[in-house]
Amino acid sequence: MRTTTIRLRLCGALATVLVAAGIASGPAAQADERPPTLAELAQEHGRYYGSATDNPELTDGPYKALLGSEFDQITPGNGMKWYATEPQQGVFDFAKGDEIVNLARANHQKVRGHTLVWHSQLPGWLTGREWTAPELRAVLKKHIQTEVRHYRGKVFAWDVVNEAFNEDGTYRETVFYKTLGPGYIADSLRWARQADPRVRLYLNDYNIEAVGPKSDAYHRLAKKLKARGVPLDGIGMQAHLALQYGYPTSLEDNLRRFSRLGLDTALTEVDVRMLLPADDAKLATQAQWYRDLTEACLAVRRCVGVTLWDYTDKYSWIPAFFPGEGAALPWDEELRPKPAYFAIREALGDE
Ligand code: G3I
């Protein structure tokens, strides 16, 4: 994509010459001088810049156009989760995920698969009864392998296990942990690898951007898994940040210590919420945080990219989950870019 940007800039220069020579003029020449997108800027650094999206939003034309033009990676916000993909035991429905994958293909975007094993948004048939360990093992293996096989070659990475730890670094007592013990994580990774030898396999969680008990737990687990030859390729840090809790200043060091284990890292679900109403000061701080987190990823070789948890306040999950908070994304509810958007551009080296 380096080529694309260079080509565009040459086009711009060429247009200027042609205009000066009276050979070309007006809008056609100016159209070639469109600024590079976040995706193009990120690609100059060998990274992607992405956004989550969700099926219902795809009827919104202007939203869909920006999603398709500004980003080179998308993540389905809900469409690949267990409740959506296996609504009845053994009956799989990939319609929602497929819609996102097809959109990505049309826009030449990569897809992060999200997510195979999570305690939330599970189907009723799974949560509504007790399971023996052998039963649940079989259910888990089938779910993982059927979904990973379906998306083989179509997603470049999977969040295999999502949110496995508590804040204090103990294992979250999910149905999987309680029934199968902590080994369900290694098993899930192995099953995913069997189903797709090439896809990048991640563990993903929130509040692990800074060095602390929860990210320490991931570091310990990742080290152990790597030592045992379990197929783990990366750690996804969701980065659902909030102005009132402070910026995770150890983010860059933290990314680096996972790189040293031979792992990729990614910022997978970025948003920076604030107490409403937003004002200029809060938006300026938010912009600084987006700048800082983008720079942190660029500073660490194995941080492969950044994904916003949707790109516009119009479709953010925040107001529904944190009443009184919001304005978390770089575009506002009218799809207008906010200071955060320009800060990201600067961090990515836009001239
Ligand atoms: O599908 C139903 C719809 O039929 C119904 O009319 C509507 C009424 O509320 O609800 C719809 O379900 C909603 C679902 O999203 C799909 O839109 C749920 O209520 C809502 O709770 C659910 O929220 C999702 C949330 O995960 C659930 O925990 C968000 O959209 C999604 O962005 C969010 O994503 C998670 C990541 O997967 C993991 N990390 C945290 C992140 C934020 O919570």
Residues whose N, C-alpha, C, O or C-beta is under 5 A from the ligand:
A	BS01	G3I	G77 N78 S120 W317
